[in-house]
Amino acid sequence: MIGLVLAAGAGRRLRPYTDTLPKALVPVDPAGEGTTTVLDLTLGNFAEVGLTDAAIVIGYRGEAVVERKAALEKKYGVKLHLVENDKAEEWNNAYSLWCARDVIKEGVILANGDTVHPVSVEHTLLAARGDGKKIVLALDTVKKLADEEMKVVVDPATGVRRITKLMEPAEATGEYIGVTLIEAEAAEQLADALKATYERDPQLYYEDGYQELVNRGFQVDVAPIGEVSWVEIDNHDDLERARGIACLY
């Protein structure tokens, strides 16, 4: 199993940082000097749970990741493989994850390049392996939900039933935080579902690909992460929260 980070997005709401950087390289250290980024935290998590290889899907300002590749490998002891998303500024991340379809054949822990979270999330996902589970989503069942969150409805017997932002918060079991364990056996079916998803609408999310799998009868499971501090960085308010959280880990 290897790590996988989606780091191709532009993050326009985080300008001026993202004038020259992808979201995954926006500084989250308290001083904002760039000593710590989301990518740093994620690779550190991967290393801590014993992953020695990771792939990064790059696109918008991908040269900034290329420039830091050797330094990141040395710092975290993780061999990095870069995957190019040629439509990062045009299409949404269903296509971005599909670009990594060959990587997924290794089995991966997938992390969004804009999610600051503790290594306990990776530990929780790894502990949930087994019993035939092929895809396990990290789920926050504690946080109070609003309209923007990626909400999930779970049936205890059959796993995920719905995953979408377009749901009344009261209907949801919890929020998907942007970290998933994907076993190698799921790679082919997931790639096909992602392809069907972006071909239907290139602006769809990879979570819509998960929904496509569920609609086809594939079981997607969840692992509740408990009461932990994490944040998805979409705007400058989120970035301030991330800086407060990042210094804890």
Number of C-alpha atoms within 10 A of each C-alpha: 19 22 28 32 26 25 29 30 29 21 21 14 13 20 15 10 16 19 14 16 22 26 31 29 24 27 22 28 20 17 10 14 11 13 13 19 24 25 27 20 22 26 26 20 22 25 19 14 13 11 19 18 19 23 21 25 23 27 23 24 21 23 14 14 23 13 10 11 17 13 11 18 16 10 12 17 16 22 17 19 15 18 23 16 24 15 17 21 14 10 18 19 27 26 28 27 27 23 21 22 17 14 22 27 18 15 21 24 24 24 25 23 29 27 22 30 25 19 17 14 22 24 15 16 23 16 10 17 16 9 6 9 18 19 25 24 26 23 26 24 18 14 13 11 18 14 11 11 18 21 27 27 17 18 13 9 8 13 18 22 17 21 23 20 17 11 18 12 19 11 10 18 19 25 26 22 23 21 22 25 28 25 21 17 16 16 23 13 13 23 23 15 24 29 20 17 25 22 13 10 14 17 15 18 21 22 22 21 26 26 22 20 20 19 13 11 11 19 19 20 23 24 21 19 19 15 10 14 17 17 19 18 24 15 13 13 10 14 22 15 18 26 20 14 20 21 11 8 12
